[in-house]
Amino acid sequence: MKIFITADIEGITGATKWEETDQTNQYFLELREQMTAEVKAACEGALNAGAKEIVVKDSHGWGCNLLHKKLPREVKLIRSWAAHPYSMMYGIDKTFDATLVIGYHSQAGTDGSPLAHTMTGNMMHVKINDLLSSEFVISAYTSGYEGVPVAFLAGDAALCRHAKSFLPGITTVAVKEAEGSATYNLHPDLAADMIREGVENALKGDLSKCRVAMPKTFHVEMGYKRHMDAHRCGFYPGAKQIGPNIVEFTSNDYFEVLRFFEFCIL
Ligand SMILES: [Zn+2]
């Protein structure tokens, strides 16, 4: 069994302040350790379920957050960014048996986390076929595009509910709940234990229930915080500015949607 893991940091237990997610900040070090611990737990769960190969994409900020030496030897780690439209899913292909998503967070336009955003802090919202989409949804469709089931998600509770409604067969572990600027967090060791167990059970289960149904047509609506960003992205081939802050784009090919995101999520 070959497993792909994509990992972010804002949905790790404890993560609450932007400063903690910034690698130049002193508070980042502790969160980096816990991001590594949660990814390690996911890897251990996968190995317990029979995985032989694991590729991890470090998908937060500068992409160099995880401490490779603390992960199992089977892990090949992708650091930094390839400037490829697969973005947080870069490295996935049809040879993988399942995708695991760790440390993901609520999307822009929702109040599920004090760190809610979609890809960057500049988007008011990203909708795909009218669904207020998260990085989880964007990544899940990328996995679906490669025919790889999405078996597991760990992140904030609101994102877990959103993921369950998008893909009912997925196993989720909510490591925290939020209200306003506050977060209620699981103990770091308990979060890791729940992730290890959740991943193992998910991968021993029926992965066909975790296949992502790909729509025939993807209609994307982008809301920008800055009207000048909408103006600029309205010039992307095939895109159309339909309001001061809103741009839309439609394609039957999800890769074209990802290409659009690569250039127009600013
Ligand atoms: Zn992030």
Residues whose N, C-alpha, C, O or C-beta is under 5 A from the ligand:
A	BS01	ZN	D8 I9 E10 S59 H60 G61
